[in-house]
Amino acid sequence: MPFFKSMRENAGPPKVFVTYPDLYRPWSEMSQAMMNGPSPLSEGERELILALAAGAAGGEFVYVAHSEVAYAWGIEAGLLDKLLADIDTAPVSDKLRPLLKFVKKLAVTPAAMTQADADAVFDAGWDEHALHDAIAITARAAFMQRLTQGFGFVPMDRETAAHHAKSRVEKGYVNLYPAFAKSQTEN
């Protein structure tokens, strides 16, 4: 149950976004560019990174929601659980593995990051743009984790998350919420 008495039992980030559109409209636009705009990483890989960062840091709401979005983009169902258990044995490409290790370390122990972590990503064939995007997405996961846990939002069940994931794939991050879209046209 959310900590705010004004919110329904099943409230989530959309309630916050439509309540404070001046703050969260730019956040949603930035999220749209980050998650669906030009990048060396596919939309599915970006959602995989977001869900991995959230799951590694214990952000269950964000992990459940975004793992389903990753699966909706074509990432193999169940891959995130395998990555959280052991990145070294998870069925991902040798190119992707160092990037995911970087993300997990950044999400869990950010003060321990070293040049060697970045070099492993570059040595795998990623450029600075790809690593930037992975870092920004990991930061987005941390923000959303604190937002959802700060408000006391209860994670969605997988079925509900999968339904929402289809909308996110179809509509992106800016056009998801009718009230939010309406507030954009009024300004």
N, C-alpha and C positions, 0 to 999 in steps of 0.2 A: 504494500500500500504506500503510495507517495506520502512524503512528509508534509506536503502542503494540503491542508483540508479542502482547498478550493478545487483540487484535482480529483478526477474519477479514479477508481481503483486500478484500471488498466491504462492510465495515462503514460505517456512517454515523451521523448524529445519534441514531437510535433506540437504538443500543448505549450511547451516553453517557447518554441519558435513563433507560433502565431500570437502568443501573448506579448512578446517583445520583438516585433518585426523589424524595428529600426536597428537592433543589434544583430538579429539572426538572418536577416535578408542578405547582408554581405557575407556572413558565414556560409550560408547555403550557396551563394554564387561562387565563393572560393572553393567550396567542396565540389561543386559541379565541375569547375575547371580542373581541380586536382584529380578527381576520380574518373572523369569522362572526357577531359580535354586531351590535347596532344601529349603523348608521352612515349618513351621507349617501352614502357610496360603496358600490357593489354589491360582492359577494364577488369577482366577476371583476375589477373595477377595483382592489380591494385587492391581489389576487394580481399584477395587472399592475404595480402600484407596487412591490411587493416584488421582483419579478423585474427590473424596470428598475433599481432602486437597486442590486441585486446585480450585474447585468450591467455597469452603468456603472462600478462600483468594481472590477471584475475578479474577482468571486466566482463562478466558473464552476459549482461544485456547486450553489449556491443558485439561480443564474440558470436552469440547466437544469431543476432540480426545480420551481421555482415558475412558470416560463413554461409548463410543461405543466399545472400546476394552473390557471393563468389560462385556458388553452385549454379545459380541461375545464369551466370555468365559462362558456364561450361566447365568450371573446375570440378574435378572428380569428387563426388559426394564422399564424405568421410576423410578426405585428405587432411583437413585441418586437425582432426584428432590425432592422426598419425604424425603430423609435424610437431604438435605439442608434446607428443610422447618422445620422439627422437628424430630430429631433422636429418641426422646422418643416414637413417635407414628408411626414411619416408620416400615414396616413389615420385621424386621430382628430378628435373634435369640437373646435370653437374653445373650448368651455368646459373640456375636459379638458387641452388643450395647455399652458396656463400652470401647471397643477398638476403635470404631468409634468416640465416644465422646472424647477420648484422642486425636485422630488424628485431629479432628476439632478444638479443643482447641489449640493444638500445632501449627496448621496452621494459626490461627487467632490471638491468644494471647500467644505466646511462653513464655514470661516472667512470665506468671501467672501459669505455670505448678507446681504441687506440688506432694509430695509423695502420697497423697490420690488419685490422678489421676492414678498413676501407680498401686497402691494397688487395685483399682477397677478393673483394667485389670487382675491382678494376681488372685483376688478373683473370677473372672468369669471363671477361669480355663486355662488362657493363661500362657505360660512360658516366660522366659526372651528372648529367641530366637524370639518368635512371636512379643513381644513388640519392640525388636531391629529392626526387619524387618519393622514394622509399622512406627517407627521413621525415619528410613533410607528412606522409600518410601515417607514420608511426606517431608523430606528434598529434595528429588529428584523433587517433585512437585514444591517446591519453586524455585529451580534452573531453571527448565524448564519454569516456569511462568516469571521469570526475563529475560530469554533468549528470549522468544517469544515476550514479551512486549518491551524489549530493542531494538529488531530489527524492531518492528512495524508490526509484522505478523498479518494478519487478520484471525480470526478463520474460520475453514472450515465449510461448511454446513453439516448437519447431514448425508446426503446421501454419500458425499465424505468421511466423517470420518468413516462411517460404512464400506465402501469399503477398506479403509486403515486398519481398525481394523482386517479385515479378513487376510490381509497380515501379520500383526503383530502376530496374533495367529499362522499362518502357519510357519513364518520364524523367529520369535523372534525379538530381538533388534539389533543383529549384522549383519544379512544378509538381511536387508530390502532394501538397496540402492545399485544398481549395481555398480555405480562409487566408492562407499565406499568399497564394496567387492573387486573390482578390485585393489584399492589402497592397500588392505591387502595382496594380492598375489604378488604384486610387491616388497614388502619389505622383 
